Amino acid sequence: MSSTGFAYSNLVGKSVPPPAPRWAGNADFNFVGGHNDRSLIPVEGLIEATASVLRREGAELALYSLAQGPQGYRGLRQFVADKLGRWRGIQAGADDVLITSGSGQAIDLINQVLLEPGDTVILEEFTYGGYLTKLRRLGVDIVAAPLDEDGIRIDALGTILADLKGRGITPKYICAIPTIQNPTGSIMPLDRRHQLLALAREYGVPIFEDECYADLTWGAMDAPPALYALDPSRVIHIGSFSKTLAPALRLGYVVADWEFMSRMVAIKTANDSGTGALEQMVVAEYFSKHFEDHVNELSATLKDKLDTMVEAVEREFGTAVEPWLPKGGIFLWMKLPDEVDVRKLVQPALKAGIAFNPGPEWAVDGAAAKSRLRLCFGLTTKEEIRQGVAAFARVCHDETGIPVQSGNVRHVAAESGE
Amino acid sequence: MSSTGFAYSNLVGKSVPPPAPRWAGNADFNFVGGHNDRSLIPVEGLIEATASVLRREGAELALYSLAQGPQGYRGLRQFVADKLGRWRGIQAGADDVLITSGSGQAIDLINQVLLEPGDTVILEEFTYGGYLTKLRRLGVDIVAAPLDEDGIRIDALGTILADLKGRGITPKYICAIPTIQNPTGSIMPLDRRHQLLALAREYGVPIFEDECYADLTWGAMDAPPALYALDPSRVIHIGSFSKTLAPALRLGYVVADWEFMSRMVAIKTANDSGTGALEQMVVAEYFSKHFEDHVNELSATLKDKLDTMVEAVEREFGTAVEPWLPKGGIFLWMKLPDEVDVRKLVQPALKAGIAFNPGPEWAVDGAAAKSRLRLCFGLTTKEEIRQGVAAFARVCHDETGIPVQSGNVRHVAAESGE
């Protein structure tokens, strides 16, 4: 229904973001965000799980939060606790778990408990873009901890903490994605985990550990124990079902000491009336029986698609590209030559039907990451990956002259008619 | 896991609410909140709907928001538009509907678009307690519009608007629940709806219309058209599936002019990554076929339970009680004699296994509503209603001496051993 005269805009608050555009759909070659593989949504398994759990407990949907309180459906909390015990070395029970409406709500709750404008937090130099946008809206100072192929560099972090202490600043948290880092896909080795925790103890800083991708490793869940497992008193641990099952379901979780979690629960209770119970029930029922099989099949498929993407990127971009080879997950993080500013490729790529995440949105220092980008290989088929990466290389060449050669075709020669 | 030493409390922000207690479960006689009837959760219908919609569209769960954008699952938006057209006189299409994570999120989004600290809004004198707590946290001035058995009194509202105008204040909205008011259960007649809209036009104020209970009327959905139907340009209309289906599902909706909705969509996109898609898909699939039958059966059951509760209240409280007889919904709003302060009954009632909503939490002027209370008859069985109301009358008598007589038992006589 079109606007018929009343001017709401006179009444809108001063800090309200600009109007959203009408939804225009996704790009054909959709390498953006964290979508998953359509063929691996376990449709029949979810139908069976729904029938089973609703016949057993469906009448309880008549009560807010199934009358199980603000921490969420007990069956899902128990599954999370069991999963974390079996694969992540975490000793926790259902009462130590808070189910959230996606890991995004978990992040918001942690920030709402701890942060006030002017506070300082430490993030990995490349990290989930959602952290950056949320923290910037909160008016928080973000300090970048440098990364290498094993995660946060402990020497650099020590220098940062000492420097902050010298200025009288205790950061509110160190946010780390130690197991399948986003976007780099690295896994922090055990000895470095201990070093990180030692630094956190020395400086009195909690660690905010994000394991949203940790269940999707190429090596059958063989990462070292979670940071939370090594020091439950000072680590706030979050995870998600968006990547292991489906992002259109909005389910994440937190494991934390009750002193901290009780603050999160108080805020969640004031903000919502619970997380959707049907999704919690169905995921608990399905994953209580099928988690390991599903995640193993998914990881194998993702590894195959990663290999396809790495081949395509190397074929199309040649020596112009430096990919970080991930140890799991759904992303390929890569660097183009310094003279390429990927921000200038976003619109031309979209016109060619290609969506990607520019590095500056995934970096504390955006300008310094202007030649980096992230490609998701979760959604697209292998053929779409090959076609899409080739099309992206053409866009990149048309805009920047790079790459000079794709496969065995020299672009410059093709343009001159040879 | 118990606390093992790290003191998060040193790091917690200054305005964070106190820690939540561990969940203690619901009361035996649970007349609080907006729970529904367990026996009317359509378990087999939901299972069938899940199988049908997942076999058709389940693979799309692999994409955030099913790749259908931030307004929600198109099938549910279309159902909402059709329902509102058929029963509420509203002409809207799927693009005019925003699905939210419960009506609570809709309320938050409306407030986030319009309100800044120090703003003024007009609410009904008795209203949904969630409005009051949310608005007080936002630092907004709330002006109460008096109610009678037909909803907002237009003469009084006119005086309020003129008075505010005289002080240079334009309220950001008039929030009304014209169709099954919460807590009174009234339905505003058509002529008064026109008068309300005329006042809103005269003073340049939008109307925030809440129809969360409007589908549950005793008279087969025979209420006058929604306010939105009468003036779509200045009414923001919200509804919910919590009462028509199940509150543990978190699904609400908004219909509003795109100028306004585009602001809500922008904020929702910044705050979440969509509303849970499985619940949207299942509700759309189930209600597209079964809405009328389900709501008719539910309303008949609720009317029967209301009659049981009114009988019980009159039997147990006699002339001490003045109930407002609702025209639909799940609540009985009533007043005890002025000397009873229901706030002092909350804890003794809980000890006796009875939970109720004290009037002050449902009133702009809490102290003035100290003798009022709200009982939900949605959850409890008829036998529990009879037992619970009798138990509540005993608690009330023990604490206040009122009621003097329950049924044909004079409490004072019983106590003196006669």
Boltz contact constraints between the chains, C-beta under 6 A:
constraints:
  - contact:
      token1: [A, 1]
      token2: [B, 96]
      max_distance: 6.0
  - contact:
      token1: [A, 1]
      token2: [B, 232]
      max_distance: 6.0
  - contact:
      token1: [A, 3]
      token2: [B, 257]
      max_distance: 6.0
  - contact:
      token1: [A, 3]
      token2: [B, 259]
      max_distance: 6.0
  - contact:
      token1: [A, 4]
      token2: [B, 233]
      max_distance: 6.0
  - contact:
      token1: [A, 5]
      token2: [B, 233]
      max_distance: 6.0
  - contact:
      token1: [A, 6]
      token2: [B, 233]
      max_distance: 6.0
  - contact:
      token1: [A, 6]
      token2: [B, 234]
      max_distance: 6.0
  - contact:
      token1: [A, 8]
      token2: [B, 259]
      max_distance: 6.0
  - contact:
      token1: [A, 8]
      token2: [B, 260]
      max_distance: 6.0
  - contact:
      token1: [A, 11]
      token2: [B, 114]
      max_distance: 6.0
  - contact:
      token1: [A, 11]
      token2: [B, 172]
      max_distance: 6.0
  - contact:
      token1: [A, 12]
      token2: [B, 113]
      max_distance: 6.0
  - contact:
      token1: [A, 13]
      token2: [B, 116]
      max_distance: 6.0
  - contact:
      token1: [A, 16]
      token2: [B, 113]
      max_distance: 6.0
  - contact:
      token1: [A, 16]
      token2: [B, 263]
      max_distance: 6.0
  - contact:
      token1: [A, 17]
      token2: [B, 266]
      max_distance: 6.0
  - contact:
      token1: [A, 19]
      token2: [B, 262]
      max_distance: 6.0
  - contact:
      token1: [A, 19]
      token2: [B, 263]
      max_distance: 6.0
  - contact:
      token1: [A, 19]
      token2: [B, 266]
      max_distance: 6.0
  - contact:
      token1: [A, 20]
      token2: [B, 262]
      max_distance: 6.0
  - contact:
      token1: [A, 20]
      token2: [B, 265]
      max_distance: 6.0
  - contact:
      token1: [A, 20]
      token2: [B, 266]
      max_distance: 6.0
  - contact:
      token1: [A, 23]
      token2: [B, 69]
      max_distance: 6.0
  - contact:
      token1: [A, 26]
      token2: [B, 67]
      max_distance: 6.0
  - contact:
      token1: [A, 35]
      token2: [B, 62]
      max_distance: 6.0
  - contact:
      token1: [A, 35]
      token2: [B, 63]
      max_distance: 6.0
  - contact:
      token1: [A, 36]
      token2: [B, 62]
      max_distance: 6.0
  - contact:
      token1: [A, 38]
      token2: [B, 59]
      max_distance: 6.0
  - contact:
      token1: [A, 38]
      token2: [B, 62]
      max_distance: 6.0
  - contact:
      token1: [A, 41]
      token2: [B, 58]
      max_distance: 6.0
  - contact:
      token1: [A, 41]
      token2: [B, 59]
      max_distance: 6.0
  - contact:
      token1: [A, 41]
      token2: [B, 61]
      max_distance: 6.0
  - contact:
      token1: [A, 41]
      token2: [B, 62]
      max_distance: 6.0
  - contact:
      token1: [A, 43]
      token2: [B, 54]
      max_distance: 6.0
  - contact:
      token1: [A, 43]
      token2: [B, 58]
      max_distance: 6.0
  - contact:
      token1: [A, 46]
      token2: [B, 54]
      max_distance: 6.0
  - contact:
      token1: [A, 47]
      token2: [B, 50]
      max_distance: 6.0
  - contact:
      token1: [A, 47]
      token2: [B, 51]
      max_distance: 6.0
  - contact:
      token1: [A, 47]
      token2: [B, 54]
      max_distance: 6.0
  - contact:
      token1: [A, 50]
      token2: [B, 47]
      max_distance: 6.0
  - contact:
      token1: [A, 50]
      token2: [B, 50]
      max_distance: 6.0
  - contact:
      token1: [A, 51]
      token2: [B, 47]
      max_distance: 6.0
  - contact:
      token1: [A, 54]
      token2: [B, 43]
      max_distance: 6.0
  - contact:
      token1: [A, 54]
      token2: [B, 46]
      max_distance: 6.0
  - contact:
      token1: [A, 54]
      token2: [B, 47]
      max_distance: 6.0
  - contact:
      token1: [A, 58]
      token2: [B, 41]
      max_distance: 6.0
  - contact:
      token1: [A, 58]
      token2: [B, 43]
      max_distance: 6.0
  - contact:
      token1: [A, 59]
      token2: [B, 38]
      max_distance: 6.0
  - contact:
      token1: [A, 59]
      token2: [B, 41]
      max_distance: 6.0
  - contact:
      token1: [A, 61]
      token2: [B, 41]
      max_distance: 6.0
  - contact:
      token1: [A, 61]
      token2: [B, 246]
      max_distance: 6.0
  - contact:
      token1: [A, 61]
      token2: [B, 248]
      max_distance: 6.0
  - contact:
      token1: [A, 62]
      token2: [B, 35]
      max_distance: 6.0
  - contact:
      token1: [A, 62]
      token2: [B, 36]
      max_distance: 6.0
  - contact:
      token1: [A, 62]
      token2: [B, 38]
      max_distance: 6.0
  - contact:
      token1: [A, 62]
      token2: [B, 41]
      max_distance: 6.0
  - contact:
      token1: [A, 62]
      token2: [B, 246]
      max_distance: 6.0
  - contact:
      token1: [A, 63]
      token2: [B, 35]
      max_distance: 6.0
  - contact:
      token1: [A, 64]
      token2: [B, 247]
      max_distance: 6.0
  - contact:
      token1: [A, 66]
      token2: [B, 248]
      max_distance: 6.0
  - contact:
      token1: [A, 67]
      token2: [B, 26]
      max_distance: 6.0
  - contact:
      token1: [A, 69]
      token2: [B, 23]
      max_distance: 6.0
  - contact:
      token1: [A, 96]
      token2: [B, 1]
      max_distance: 6.0
  - contact:
      token1: [A, 102]
      token2: [B, 273]
      max_distance: 6.0
  - contact:
      token1: [A, 104]
      token2: [B, 272]
      max_distance: 6.0
  - contact:
      token1: [A, 104]
      token2: [B, 273]
      max_distance: 6.0
  - contact:
      token1: [A, 113]
      token2: [B, 12]
      max_distance: 6.0
  - contact:
      token1: [A, 113]
      token2: [B, 16]
      max_distance: 6.0
  - contact:
      token1: [A, 114]
      token2: [B, 11]
      max_distance: 6.0
  - contact:
      token1: [A, 116]
      token2: [B, 13]
      max_distance: 6.0
  - contact:
      token1: [A, 172]
      token2: [B, 11]
      max_distance: 6.0
  - contact:
      token1: [A, 232]
      token2: [B, 1]
      max_distance: 6.0
  - contact:
      token1: [A, 233]
      token2: [B, 4]
      max_distance: 6.0
  - contact:
      token1: [A, 233]
      token2: [B, 5]
      max_distance: 6.0
  - contact:
      token1: [A, 233]
      token2: [B, 6]
      max_distance: 6.0
  - contact:
      token1: [A, 234]
      token2: [B, 6]
      max_distance: 6.0
  - contact:
      token1: [A, 246]
      token2: [B, 61]
      max_distance: 6.0
  - contact:
      token1: [A, 246]
      token2: [B, 62]
      max_distance: 6.0
  - contact:
      token1: [A, 247]
      token2: [B, 64]
      max_distance: 6.0
  - contact:
      token1: [A, 248]
      token2: [B, 61]
      max_distance: 6.0
  - contact:
      token1: [A, 248]
      token2: [B, 66]
      max_distance: 6.0
  - contact:
      token1: [A, 248]
      token2: [B, 277]
      max_distance: 6.0
  - contact:
      token1: [A, 249]
      token2: [B, 278]
      max_distance: 6.0
  - contact:
      token1: [A, 250]
      token2: [B, 276]
      max_distance: 6.0
  - contact:
      token1: [A, 257]
      token2: [B, 3]
      max_distance: 6.0
  - contact:
      token1: [A, 259]
      token2: [B, 3]
      max_distance: 6.0
  - contact:
      token1: [A, 259]
      token2: [B, 8]
      max_distance: 6.0
  - contact:
      token1: [A, 260]
      token2: [B, 8]
      max_distance: 6.0
  - contact:
      token1: [A, 262]
      token2: [B, 19]
      max_distance: 6.0
  - contact:
      token1: [A, 262]
      token2: [B, 20]
      max_distance: 6.0
  - contact:
      token1: [A, 263]
      token2: [B, 16]
      max_distance: 6.0
  - contact:
      token1: [A, 263]
      token2: [B, 19]
      max_distance: 6.0
  - contact:
      token1: [A, 265]
      token2: [B, 20]
      max_distance: 6.0
  - contact:
      token1: [A, 266]
      token2: [B, 17]
      max_distance: 6.0
  - contact:
      token1: [A, 266]
      token2: [B, 19]
      max_distance: 6.0
  - contact:
      token1: [A, 266]
      token2: [B, 20]
      max_distance: 6.0
  - contact:
      token1: [A, 272]
      token2: [B, 104]
      max_distance: 6.0
  - contact:
      token1: [A, 273]
      token2: [B, 102]
      max_distance: 6.0
  - contact:
      token1: [A, 273]
      token2: [B, 104]
      max_distance: 6.0
  - contact:
      token1: [A, 276]
      token2: [B, 250]
      max_distance: 6.0
  - contact:
      token1: [A, 276]
      token2: [B, 276]
      max_distance: 6.0
  - contact:
      token1: [A, 276]
      token2: [B, 279]
      max_distance: 6.0
  - contact:
      token1: [A, 277]
      token2: [B, 248]
      max_distance: 6.0
  - contact:
      token1: [A, 278]
      token2: [B, 249]
      max_distance: 6.0
  - contact:
      token1: [A, 278]
      token2: [B, 279]
      max_distance: 6.0
  - contact:
      token1: [A, 279]
      token2: [B, 276]
      max_distance: 6.0
  - contact:
      token1: [A, 279]
      token2: [B, 278]
      max_distance: 6.0
